[in-house]
Every structure is written in C-alpha cells, then in structure tokens.
C-alpha cells in the first residue's frame, strides 16, 4: 500500500540536509539576543567591569552579529533549497504515479471518481502534499527549535520570565486547538467543492460548441457562478477561522512582552538584572510565541495535506476492478483461431446497477468473418462489443478470444489483438500522421498512407495545408465529423490487429464513401475478423452475417435476405429506413 511517506522517504537525505541547515539558522538566531544584551549592557550603558561605555565592544560585537545574520541567511537559503528539492521531487513522482494509475483505470473507475475530481487530485491535491512535506521538514524543525532553544535561553536569563511563558503558552495552544478543530472538517469539503468546479469547467469547455449552438452561455455562466459561489462560501469560512487565529496570538504576544517589561523593569530597578537582559528576554519570548504561531500554520497545512494525501491514496491504492490475466505471450493469439470470438451464456450489467443490459448471449464469430450488429437504440450493441477487449467484465458467462477466456489474458496483450474504433472519434492535438500512428508508432510513412487510403482519408489529408504533417486542433475540431472518423478508422487499421471493431464509426460518412471503405476492407483486410455496429441496413448488408439485438438478447442471426423472413425486429428497422429514404426522395 503506497502512502505519502513512500514518496517522501526517497528524498530523506535532502530532507535531513534541509533540517540540519534549519537547525543551524535557528541556533544562530538564538545567539543574537545575548549578543545584543551585551552591546546594551557593556557597550552602551557601561555596566561591565570598567563602568564606562565601550564603543570598540559595540563595533566588534556588532560586526559579529552582522556576520551571524549573513551566515544565518545562507543556511536558511540552503535549507529552503534542499526542502524544495525534496518536496518537488516527491510531488513529481506522486503526480506521475497518480496519472499512470488513472491511465490504467477501467471505464467504471473513471466514472466513479469523475474527470473533474481526478484533475483536482493530480493538480491541487499534489500541491497540498508538496506543501505538507515542505512544512513538516522545515517549519516543524524551526518551530521546535525556537520553542526548546528559546525557552532554555529565556529561563537561563532569569527564572521569573518563565512564569510569563507558562501563562502565555496555554492561551496560545487553546487558540490553535480551537481553530484547527473548526477548520479541519472544512478542508475535505473544500476539495470536493473544487472537484465540482473542475467538472463544470471540463464539461463546458469540451461542450462549448453545444453551448453555443443552443445559445446556453447565460445558463452555463449561471451554473459556473453557483458552483464558484459555493466554493467561495467554504473558502470564506476557512479564511474567517484562520483570521481569528492571528489577532488572538498577537494579543497574547503583546501582553507577554508588556509583562516582561514590567517584571524586568522592577528587577532592573532593584539591580537584579541589567536592561540589556530585559531586551534579550523580549526577543526570546517573541521568538517562542512566533514559533507557536508558526505551529498554527503548520497544523493548517497538515490538516489540508492529510486530506489531500487521503484523496491521492484513494487513486494509488484503488483495487483494480479488472484483475490482470496471466497470459502475456503473443503465441496465445496466433494460429487459425486467433480472430475467433465466442460468447457463451453471457449476461452483463454495469457496476453499481442491477438492471441487466445483456442477457444470456450465445454467439460465435469465426476468424476472418465480417459481422454487422444492428438494433434499436439502447439494445446493448456497444455494451456487447465492450466485453471483447475487456473494457468491462461479464457478470455471468464467458467471452473467449482465440478460444481462451478473455479474463486469462494480460489486458495489454488482449487489447493489442482487438482494435476498437469508437463511436466518438477522439483525436489529439498533434499531426494527422501522429494521430494515425498512435497505436503503431513504428509504422513507416507508406504504411500510414496505405491505412489512410483504405479509410478513404488520403485525399482530404493531401488537401490540408501541410498534408499528413498538419496539426490537428484539440479534440480534432479543425476537421469535420466525417474527416475525424476516417482518421480514426485509419488509426485502427494501421494497428493490423486480428480483430477490428467499428462501433458506429462510419455514421458521419456518406453511403458512397462508406461503400468504398467496406470494399477496401474486403480487399486489403480479408483475413481479420471485422465487427461493425451500424445503424443503416445498407451498411449491414456488406457483412457475411448480421446479428440483430433486441432488449439485450440476440433476436436473430443471418444474412439480409434470411433476416427479412425470420426477424420482425429486423423487418421493422428495414421498413422504417426504406420509408425514410422514399420520403426523402419525394421531397426532392
């Protein structure tokens, strides 16, 4: 189980160096009040052995104080450098591991956390943990040194001053405990509010074209404002509680200083101590109480950091929903049966739901076969094909690829053998060539062009300003829907996997382009298994056989002519599309 300590301990040497330099800095700070007392008592007031002011002592001690300040500054800088190296490196490792873990999440795990929350965790929460490490290494040492060293120095000056410290400390601690007690529950709430805000931002930026198309800018602004105001209210509560802390501590600090002046003044008048000693005592008690004030800031950082560390641990230690299989070698996916797919009494419902999407599916797809899946919206077509590359696990039954249960395969091995071209064409902000070569980065230029030609994308790519080297806008928005689909299909073809799944990937193509694509698939990719989810019967007729899904079960399997005779569901789809086509022609 990975914890934040796991990442921090890798840089323990840097942390120890930072602590050592911090101890040196505080030690130098603790020396200076006594030197100032000597300047006042002996150098200015002449209360030493000669009874006269000693300017040379003032100069010599003053020079030493300046040198100590310079040395203290150097040690402080070195302490900050080493602690930042430790915290930043630990944060860097933590952020990378969190992102790597997210990349291995199943679809349902991403849905569970939400995109906005995952963004907040890998950015804001990691920053809070970095700050926690920095504070724990540097500020805790500083606070502890000032408290222990300052108390010793104060008591060694005059025992009566310790009474003032004993009275002041409980008041300071009570103030700290009250504020920490009140603010601690708010930090987790604050991060959840940030999750919600990031979700709104992510949704609206991704869906900006929909927002503009439906003229919903005002509505989305209002939604953002409500979420931001909700976050602001929580931040305001935290801020108000924290602002309560400093005034109370300043009051206690000033009262302690006044008490030292009164007690010290009486003792100076009686000749028990010298004025410079009172000045030193004031400095020491200020250092001690300021150290306690710093402790309050540390507690706040610790509270926020612990909350963030817990949220990050949820990612790092999330038990994989899909257990890894043991078969990693490619020979398990070679031979005549490599493209064979079998569904054996398969049922499925999504995690956290009880309603079955698929029920008792029995199906065999032969290697090299071209299969079309049709059915009304919501009948389970995409859910069915998602089980083949194991995006989800079946809830009953078995899915086999190459005559082996998909759960026995290493996921990477399985998914290298099953290429899915998704319904939504996701492109990245790189060149068209790099988008096509995503799954096969070692492909040669001619292989990329051949895949593009088969996907009917070569002609429009060559018309782009820089051809295959044209940069695609984020999300592929510089291309039309049909162009994005063709680039995505070329990317899928370039992988040369034994199984190719097209999940309604040609919906934006006209019938002529789609027909040319299927013709190219038959000619150039005849040996691979092709599964196509299609909406149009005209597209389905290109397949060797057609599977008709209805309400999560297989209604019928056969050719177009067979299904027209045997399947009422298929006839209804065919007739509705035929009527639409006739209506379109009459309107023209």
C-alpha positions in Angstrom: 0.0 0.0 0.0 1.5 3.2 -1.2 1.4 6.2 1.2 2.8 9.7 1.0 5.7 8.6 3.3 6.6 6.1 0.5 7.4 9.1 -1.8 8.9 11.3 0.9 11.4 8.7 2.2 13.1 8.5 -1.2 14.4 12.0 -0.6 15.1 11.6 3.1 18.8 12.7 2.6 17.6 16.0 1.1 15.1 16.4 4.0 17.8 15.8 6.6 20.1 18.3 4.9 17.3 20.9 5.0 16.7 20.1 8.7 20.3 20.5 9.5 20.6 23.9 7.9 17.4 25.0 9.5 18.8 24.0 12.9 21.9 26.0 12.2 19.8 29.0 11.1 17.6 28.9 14.3 20.7 28.4 16.5 22.3 31.5 15.0 19.1 33.4 15.6 19.1 32.3 19.3 22.6 33.5 19.8 21.9 37.1 18.7 19.7 38.3 21.6 22.5 37.6 24.1 25.0 39.5 21.9 22.6 42.4 21.7 22.2 42.3 25.5 26.0 42.6 25.8 26.1 45.6 23.5 23.5 47.4 25.6 24.8 46.4 29.0 28.5 46.7 28.4 29.0 48.7 25.2 26.4 51.4 25.6 25.5 51.6 29.4 29.0 50.6 30.5 27.7 48.2 33.2 30.7 46.0 32.7 33.9 45.9 34.6 35.2 49.5 33.7 31.9 51.2 34.3 32.2 53.2 31.1 30.7 52.7 27.6 32.9 50.6 25.3 32.5 51.7 21.7 35.0 49.1 20.5 32.9 46.3 22.0 29.8 47.7 20.3 31.7 47.6 17.0 33.3 44.2 17.4 30.1 42.5 18.7 28.0 44.3 16.1 30.3 43.0 13.3 30.0 39.5 14.6 26.2 39.9 14.7 26.2 41.0 11.1 28.3 38.0 10.1 26.0 35.7 12.0 23.0 37.2 10.2 24.7 36.6 6.8 25.6 33.1 7.8 22.0 32.5 9.0 20.7 33.8 5.7 22.9 31.4 3.8 21.8 28.4 6.0 18.2 29.5 5.6 18.6 29.6 1.8 20.2 26.2 1.7 17.5 24.8 3.9 14.9 26.1 1.6 16.7 24.8 -1.5 17.0 21.2 -0.1 13.4 21.1 1.2 12.1 22.3 -2.1 14.1 19.7 -3.9 12.7 17.0 -1.6 9.1 18.2 -1.8 9.1 19.0 -5.6 10.7 15.6 -6.4 8.3 13.7 -4.2 5.4 15.7 -5.7 6.7 14.9 -9.2 6.8 11.2 -8.5 3.4 11.3 -6.9 1.8 13.1 -9.7 3.3 10.8 -12.3 2.2 7.7 -10.4 -1.3 9.0 -10.0 -1.6 9.8 -13.7 -0.2 6.4 -14.6 -2.7 4.7 -12.2 -5.5 6.8 -13.8 -4.4 5.6 -17.3 -5.0 2.0 -16.1 -8.4 2.7 -14.6 -11.3 0.9 -16.1 -14.2 2.9 -17.6 -16.3 2.5 -14.5 -13.4 3.6 -12.2 -13.1 6.9 -14.2 -16.9 7.3 -13.9 -16.7 6.7 -10.1 -14.1 9.4 -9.4 -15.3 11.8 -12.2 -13.0 13.7 -14.5 -13.1 16.9 -12.5 -12.1 15.1 -9.3 -9.2 13.3 -11.0 -7.9 16.7 -12.3 -8.2 18.3 -8.9 -6.4 15.4 -7.3 -3.5 15.3 -9.7 -3.0 19.1 -9.5 -4.3 20.8 -6.3 -4.0 17.8 -4.0 -0.5 17.0 -5.1 0.4 20.7 -4.5 -1.0 20.4 -1.0 1.1 17.3 -0.3 4.2 19.0 -1.5 3.4 21.9 0.8 2.9 19.4 3.6 6.3 17.8 3.1 7.9 21.2 3.0 6.3 22.3 6.2 6.9 19.0 8.0 10.6 19.1 7.2 11.3 22.8 7.6 8.7 24.6 9.7 8.3 21.8 12.3 12.1 21.9 12.9 12.0 25.7 13.1 9.1 25.8 15.5 10.5 23.1 17.7 14.0 24.7 17.9 12.5 28.1 18.8 10.4 26.6 21.5 13.0 24.4 23.1 16.0 26.7 22.5 14.2 29.9 23.2 12.7 28.5 26.4 16.1 27.4 27.6 17.6 30.8 26.8 14.8 32.7 28.4 14.9 30.6 31.6 18.7 30.9 31.7 18.4 34.7 31.7 16.0 34.9 34.6 13.8 32.2 36.1 10.9 34.7 36.7 10.5 35.2 33.0 9.5 31.5 32.6 6.4 32.2 34.7 5.1 34.6 32.0 5.8 32.0 29.3 3.9 29.3 31.3 0.9 31.6 31.5 1.0 32.6 27.8 1.5 29.2 26.2 -1.9 27.6 27.3 -3.7 30.6 25.8 -1.8 30.2 22.5 -2.4 26.4 22.4 -6.1 26.9 23.2 -6.4 29.3 20.3 -4.6 26.9 17.9 -6.7 23.9 19.0 -10.0 25.8 18.6 -9.1 26.9 15.0 -7.8 23.5 13.9 -10.9 21.8 15.4 -13.2 24.1 13.4 -11.3 24.2 10.1 -10.2 20.6 9.8 -13.7 19.2 8.6 -13.9 22.1 6.0 -10.7 21.1 4.1 -12.2 17.8 2.7 -15.4 19.8 1.8 -13.2 22.4 0.2 -11.6 19.9 -2.1 -14.9 18.3 -3.0 -16.2 21.8 -4.0 -13.1 22.2 -6.2 -13.9 18.9 -7.8 -17.4 20.2 -8.7 -15.9 23.4 -10.1 -13.5 21.5 -12.3 -16.3 19.2 -13.5 -18.3 22.2 -14.7 -15.2 23.8 -16.4 -14.3 20.5 -18.1 -17.8 19.8 -19.3 -18.4 23.4 -20.6 -15.0 23.6 -22.4 -15.5 20.2 -24.0 -19.1 21.0 -24.9 -18.5 24.6 -25.9 -20.0 24.0 -29.4 -23.1 22.6 -28.0 -23.4 25.5 -25.6 -23.1 28.0 -28.4 -25.4 26.0 -30.7 -28.2 26.1 -28.2 -27.4 29.7 -27.0 -26.9 28.5 -23.5 -24.0 30.7 -22.5 -26.1 32.5 -19.9 -27.3 29.2 -18.3 -23.7 27.8 -18.1 -22.4 31.1 -16.7 -25.1 30.9 -14.0 -24.2 27.2 -13.3 -20.5 28.1 -13.1 -21.3 31.1 -10.8 -23.4 28.9 -8.5 -20.6 26.4 -8.2 -17.9 29.1 -7.7 -20.1 30.8 -5.1 -20.5 27.5 -3.3 -16.7 27.1 -3.2 -16.2 30.7 -2.2 -18.5 30.3 0.9 -16.5 27.3 2.1 -13.2 29.2 1.5 -14.6 32.2 3.3 -15.4 30.1 6.4 -11.9 28.7 6.4 -10.4 32.2 6.0 -12.5 33.7 8.7 -11.5 31.0 11.2 -7.8 31.5 10.2 -8.0 35.2 10.6 -9.3 34.7 14.1 -6.1 33.0 15.0 -3.5 35.7 14.4 -5.2 38.6 16.3 -5.6 36.4 19.4 -2.0 35.3 19.2 -0.8 38.9 18.7 -2.7 40.0 21.8 -1.2 37.2 23.9 2.3 38.0 22.5 2.0 41.7 23.3 0.6 41.0 26.8 3.6 38.7 27.3 6.0 41.4 26.2 4.3 44.0 28.5 4.6 41.5 31.4 8.3 41.0 30.7 8.9 44.8 30.6 7.0 45.2 33.9 8.8 42.4 35.7 12.1 43.2 34.1 11.7 46.9 35.0 11.2 46.1 38.6 14.2 43.8 38.7 16.4 46.4 36.9 15.4 49.0 39.5 16.4 46.5 42.2 19.7 45.8 40.4 18.9 42.1 40.0 19.3 42.2 36.2 20.5 44.6 33.6 18.4 46.4 30.9 20.0 44.5 28.0 18.9 41.3 29.6 15.3 42.5 29.5 15.7 43.3 25.8 17.0 39.8 25.2 14.1 38.3 27.1 11.6 40.3 25.0 13.3 38.9 21.8 13.3 35.3 23.2 9.7 35.3 24.2 8.8 36.8 20.8 10.7 34.0 19.1 9.0 31.4 21.2 5.5 32.7 20.7 6.0 33.4 17.0 7.2 29.8 16.7 3.9 28.8 18.3 2.1 31.0 15.8 4.0 29.2 13.0 2.8 25.9 14.6 -0.8 27.0 14.0 0.1 27.5 10.3 1.7 24.0 10.3 -1.4 22.5 11.7 -3.5 24.1 9.0 -1.1 22.8 6.4 -1.0 19.3 8.0 -4.8 19.2 8.0 -5.1 20.2 4.4 -2.2 17.9 3.4 -3.6 14.9 5.2 -7.0 15.4 3.4 -5.2 15.6 0.1 -3.0 12.7 0.9 -6.0 10.6 1.6 -7.7 11.6 -1.7 -4.5 10.7 -3.6 -4.2 7.4 -1.7 -7.7 6.5 -3.0 -6.2 6.7 -6.5 -2.9 5.0 -5.8 -4.4 2.1 -3.7 -7.6 1.6 -5.7 -8.0 -2.1 -6.2 -8.1 -2.8 -9.9 -11.7 -3.6 -10.9 -10.5 -5.8 -13.7 -7.9 -8.3 -12.4 -4.9 -8.8 -14.7 -4.7 -12.1 -16.6 -1.6 -14.2 -16.8 -1.3 -14.9 -20.5 1.1 -12.3 -21.9 2.8 -14.1 -24.8 1.6 -13.4 -28.3 1.6 -17.1 -29.2 -1.6 -17.4 -27.3 -3.1 -15.2 -30.0 -1.7 -16.8 -33.1 -3.0 -19.6 -35.4 -6.2 -20.2 -37.2 -8.4 -19.4 -34.2 -6.9 -16.0 -33.4 -9.8 -14.0 -34.6 -12.5 -16.3 -33.3 -14.8 -14.8 -30.8 -17.3 -16.8 -28.7 -20.0 -15.5 -26.3 -21.1 -18.4 -24.0 -24.2 -17.6 -22.0 -23.0 -14.1 -21.4 -25.0 -11.7 -19.2 -23.9 -8.2 -18.2 -24.9 -5.2 -16.1 -22.9 -2.1 -15.4 -21.1 -1.8 -12.0 -23.4 -0.4 -9.3 -26.5 -1.2 -11.3 -28.8 -4.2 -11.1 -30.6 -4.0 -14.5 -29.1 -6.4 -17.0 -28.0 -4.8 -20.3 -27.3 -8.1 -21.9 -28.9 -11.5 -21.0 -27.8 -15.0 -21.9 -25.9 -14.1 -25.1 -24.7 -17.1 -27.1 -22.7 -16.2 -30.2 -19.8 -17.5 -32.3 -17.9 -15.2 -34.8 -15.4 -17.2 -36.9 -11.9 -15.9 -37.6 -11.8 -13.6 -40.6 -15.6 -13.2 -40.6 -17.3 -9.8 -41.2 -20.2 -9.3 -38.9 -22.7 -6.4 -38.6 -24.6 -5.7 -35.4 -27.9 -3.9 -35.7 -30.7 -3.0 -33.3 -32.7 -0.1 -31.9 -31.0 2.5 -29.6 -30.2 1.1 -26.1 -30.5 -2.6 -27.1 -26.9 -3.3 -25.9 -24.8 -3.2 -29.1 -21.9 -1.1 -27.6 -22.1 -3.0 -24.3 -21.7 -6.3 -26.2 -18.5 -5.3 -28.1 -17.0 -3.6 -25.0 -16.8 -7.1 -23.4 -14.4 -8.3 -26.2 -11.4 -6.1 -25.3 -12.5 -6.4 -21.7 -13.4 -2.8 -21.1 -15.8 -4.4 -18.7 -16.1 -7.9 -17.3 -19.1 -10.1 -17.8 -21.4 -10.6 -14.8 -22.2 -14.2 -16.0 -20.9 -16.5 -18.7 -17.7 -16.3 -20.7 -16.3 -14.3 -23.6 -13.5 -16.1 -25.5 -11.0 -14.7 -28.0 -8.9 -17.3 -29.8 -10.7 -20.0 -27.8 -9.4 -18.6 -24.5 -11.4 -16.7 -21.8 -10.5 -13.0 -22.2 -10.0 -12.8 -18.4 -7.0 -15.0 -18.7 -5.2 -12.6 -21.0 -2.9 -9.8 -19.9 -5.0 -6.8 -20.8 -2.4 -5.2 -23.0 -1.9 -8.4 -24.9 -5.7 -8.8 -25.4 -6.2 -5.1 -26.5 -3.3 -5.3 -28.9 -5.2 -8.1 -30.6 -8.5 -6.3 -30.5 -8.6 -2.8 -32.0 -11.8 -0.8 -31.3 -12.6 2.3 -33.3 -15.0 4.1 -31.0 -18.2 5.8 -31.9 -16.8 9.2 -30.8 -13.6 9.9 -32.8 -11.1 11.1 -30.3 -8.1 12.9 -31.9 -5.2 14.6 -30.2 -3.5 18.0 -30.8 -0.6 16.5 -32.8 -0.2 16.0 -36.6 -2.6 13.9 -38.6 0.3 11.4 -39.2 0.9 11.1 -35.5 -2.8 10.6 -34.8 -2.9 7.7 -37.3 0.3 6.2 -35.9 -0.9 6.3 -32.3 -1.3 2.6 -32.0 1.7 1.7 -34.2 4.3 4.4 -33.7 7.0 2.5 -35.6 4.9 2.4 -38.8 6.6 3.6 -42.0 5.1 6.6 -43.9 3.9 4.3 -46.7 2.0 2.1 -44.2 0.4 5.2 -42.8 -0.7 6.3 -46.2 -2.0 2.9 -47.1 -4.1 2.8 -44.0 -5.4 6.3 -44.8 -6.2 5.3 -48.4 -8.2 2.3 -47.2 -10.1 4.5 -44.7 -10.8 6.9 -47.6 -8.9 9.7 -45.8 -5.8 10.1 -48.1 -7.5 12.5 -50.5 -8.7 15.0 -47.9 -5.4 14.7 -45.9 -3.4 15.7 -49.0 -5.6 18.8 -49.4 -4.7 20.0 -45.9 -2.1 22.9 -45.6 0.7 20.6 -44.6 -0.7 17.2 -45.7 0.0 14.5 -43.2 2.0 16.9 -41.1 -1.0 19.2 -40.5 -1.5 19.9 -36.7 -5.0 18.8 -35.6 -6.8 21.2 -33.2 -7.6 19.9 -29.7 -10.3 17.2 -29.9 -9.9 17.1 -33.7 -12.2 20.2 -34.0 -10.2 21.5 -37.1 -11.7 18.6 -39.0 -15.2 17.7 -39.9 -17.0 14.8 -38.3 -16.5 12.6 -41.3 -12.9 13.5 -41.6 -12.3 12.7 -37.9 -14.0 9.4 -38.4 -11.8 8.5 -41.3 -8.6 9.4 -39.5 -9.8 7.3 -36.5 -10.5 4.3 -38.8 -7.1 4.7 -40.4 -5.5 4.6 -37.0 -7.4 1.4 -36.2 -6.4 -0.2 -39.5 -2.7 0.6 -39.0 -2.5 -1.5 -35.9 -3.1 -4.6 -38.0 -4.8 -6.4 -35.2 -6.5 -9.8 -35.9 -9.8 -8.4 -34.7 -11.2 -5.0 -35.7 -14.4 -3.5 -34.2 -16.0 -0.4 -35.7 -18.5 1.0 -33.2 -20.8 3.0 -35.5 -17.6 4.6 -36.7 -19.0 5.4 -40.2 -22.1 7.3 -39.1 -20.8 10.6 -40.4 -19.8 9.1 -43.8 -22.0 9.3 -46.9 -23.1 6.0 -48.4 -20.6 6.2 -51.3 -17.6 6.8 -49.1 -18.8 4.1 -46.7 -19.2 1.6 -49.5 -15.7 2.4 -50.8 -14.4 1.8 -47.2 -16.1 -1.6 -46.9 -14.8 -2.6 -50.3 -11.2 -1.7 -49.3 -11.7 -3.7 -46.1 -12.8 -6.7 -48.0 -9.8 -6.5 -50.4 -7.0 -5.5 -48.0 -8.1 -6.9 -44.7 -10.0 -10.0 -45.6 -8.1 -12.2 -43.1 -9.0 -10.2 -40.0 -12.3 -10.5 -38.0 -14.4 -7.4 -38.5 -17.3 -6.5 -36.3 -19.3 -3.4 -37.3 -22.0 -1.7 -35.2 -24.2 0.0 -37.8 -27.4 2.0 -37.9 -28.1 1.7 -41.6 -29.3 -1.6 -43.2 -27.4 -0.6 -46.3 -24.2 -0.8 -44.3 -25.2 -4.1 -42.6 -25.7 -5.8 -46.0 -21.9 -5.6 -46.6 -21.4 -8.2 -43.8 -21.1 -12.0 -44.0 -23.8 -12.2 -41.4 -25.9 -9.8 -39.4 -26.7 -10.0 -35.7 -29.9 -8.5 -34.5 -30.0 -7.4 -30.9 -33.3 -6.6 -29.1 -33.6 -5.6 -25.5 -30.2 -7.2 -24.6 -30.8 -10.5 -26.3 -30.0 -11.9 -29.7 -33.2 -11.8 -31.7 -31.7 -13.4 -34.9 -28.5 -14.1 -36.8 -28.3 -14.4 -40.6 -28.0 -12.7 -44.0 -30.1 -9.8 -45.1 -32.5 -12.0 -47.0 -32.8 -14.5 -44.2 -33.5 -11.9 -41.6 -36.2 -10.2 -43.7 -38.0 -13.6 -43.5 -37.2 -14.6 -39.9 -36.8 -11.4 -37.8 -39.7 -9.0 -37.1 -37.3 -6.6 -35.4 -35.0 -6.5 -38.5 -38.0 -6.0 -40.8 -39.2 -3.1 -38.7 -35.8 -1.4 -38.9 -35.6 -2.1 -42.6 -39.1 -0.8 -43.4 -38.6 2.3 -41.3 -35.4 3.2 -43.1 -37.0 2.4 -46.5 -39.9 4.7 -45.8 -37.5 7.5 -44.7 -35.5 7.0 -47.9 -38.7 7.2 -50.0 -39.9 10.2 -48.2 -36.6 11.9 -48.8 -36.8 11.2 -52.5 -40.3 12.5 -52.8 -39.4 15.7 -51.0 -36.6 16.3 -53.6 
